[in-house]
Amino acid sequence: MDILNTFEVRGCKAELESIEQKFYHLMLYYPEFVFIFSWRIKAKNFKWRSLFYKNYNCKIFGGTKIKGGLMCYHPFATVINAKSIGENFQFRNSLTIGNKNNDNKLLPIIGNNVNVGANVVIIGDITIGDNVIIGAGSVIVKNVPSNSVVAGNPAEVIKTMQ
């Protein structure tokens, strides 16, 4: 399981020998792991997964396609309803990704390697490119080009990365 290798990379100092020990440690001490794990097994055990949504107040809508490498820091007060989210998507608490005018055809598409700060709103039929950093408190209502740093309300490109 790749997630258990990620656990080692994150620098845990506990010396755990077996995969089972690592798994239990993650379930006890890393709420972000519990949230992602419960979301990934949604089709297999809805009742078990629903316990975590109540605790963390974090929802990912069923139609959202998310590739590998999802990482959430503080899974709280978050709603994610997007067409698709690329690899290595990182987000913080109080993120809202959604549609305009209750039209589920007007959902954002988010590229690979996107890092989102806390209290961000991403709304509408927009595309966020690859390798983008979104500053805390930003409101994204327009397309964001790849290799950009954006911030503000409404968000604007403040830096282009090489």
LOVO-231829 format. One record per residue (C-alpha): residue in three letters; x, y, z. Coordinates in pm, whole numbers, plus 50000, padded with zeros to 5 digits. Example, Ala and Ser with C-alpha at 12.3 -4.5 7.8 and 13.67 -1.06 7.14 Angstrom:
2
ALA512304955050780 SER513674989450714 
This chain:
162
MET500005000050000 ASP501515033249889 ILE499865052450171 LEU501895033350426 ASN505105042750247 THR503925078950251 PHE503575075050628 GLU507295067050651 VAL508185096650429 ARG506245120550654 GLY508845114150922 CYS507035094951192 LYS509555085651458 ALA507615055551582 GLU509385023551488 LEU506595002051355 GLU507454968651201 SER504344955351034 ILE501904970350788 GLU499154964651045 GLN500994985151308 LYS501515013551059 PHE497855012350957 TYR496585013751316 HIS498975042151398 LEU497705062051099 MET494075055451196 LEU494675067551552 TYR496895097951500 TYR496305111851150 PRO492745124451087 GLU493675133750731 PHE494555097150665 VAL491285085350821 PHE489295109150601 ILE491015099150275 PHE490925062250363 SER487215063650442 TRP486485082550120 ARG488445057549910 ILE486475027850048 LYS483095045050005 ALA481715018949769 LYS482624990450001 ASN481255001650336 PHE479025032350341 LYS478065029750710 TRP481675028750831 ARG482675057550603 SER479745079350710 LEU481075079951067 PHE484085099950953 TYR482055125150754 LYS480095133251068 ASN483285138151267 TYR485175159151013 ASN482335177450836 CYS484055171350503 LYS482285159250189 ILE483495148249847 PHE480595144049605 GLY480285110249434 GLY480735122949079 THR484135138349151 LYS486975118948990 ILE490185122149194 LYS493495107149089 GLY496165094349329 GLY498165114549577 LEU495245132549744 MET496435149450065 CYS494295169550303 TYR495595188650600 HIS492845193650861 PRO489795178050688 PHE487205201950830 ALA484415223150679 THR485225212250325 VAL482955205150028 ILE484435191849703 ASN482205189049396 ALA484375189949082 LYS484395172648743 SER487895159848804 ILE490955165549019 GLY494435155448904 GLU497275138149083 ASN498905151549399 PHE496085175149499 GLN496735190749841 PHE494235211750035 ARG493625226950376 ASN490465232550580 SER487405252450477 LEU487735245850105 THR484665248949883 ILE484765235849527 GLY481455236749347 ASN479085247449077 LYS477215278848985 ASN473435281248981 ASN472935245149100 ASP474025232548756 ASN476225201848795 LYS477535207048442 LEU479305238848555 LEU481935222448775 PRO485665230248799 ILE488415208648650 ILE491595208648857 GLY494955197748715 ASN497905178848862 ASN500095191349149 VAL497695217949277 ASN498215230749632 VAL495305249649792 GLY495465270850108 ALA492775273850376 ASN489425291450325 VAL489485289649944 VAL486445290149715 ILE486715275349364 ILE483455278849178 GLY482045275248829 ASP482925259848494 ILE486635268048516 THR489945250148470 ILE492895252048706 GLY496085241548530 ASP498935219548651 ASN501485230448913 VAL499345257849068 ILE499515272349419 ILE496365289449547 GLY496815313149842 ALA494655311650154 GLY491355330250136 SER491295331749756 VAL488135331249548 ILE488695314749209 VAL486045323248948 LYS488205323448630 ASN490595298948464 VAL494055296548621 PRO496995289348389 SER499515261948466 ASN502645270448667 SER501015299448851 VAL500645312749202 VAL497265329449254 ALA495745348149547 GLY493075373449631 ASN489365379649596 PRO488855376149307 ALA492075356749260 GLU494735369849025 VAL498045355248911 ILE500715370249136 LYS503625349349011 THR504495326048725 MET506765296948809 GLN509385282448574 
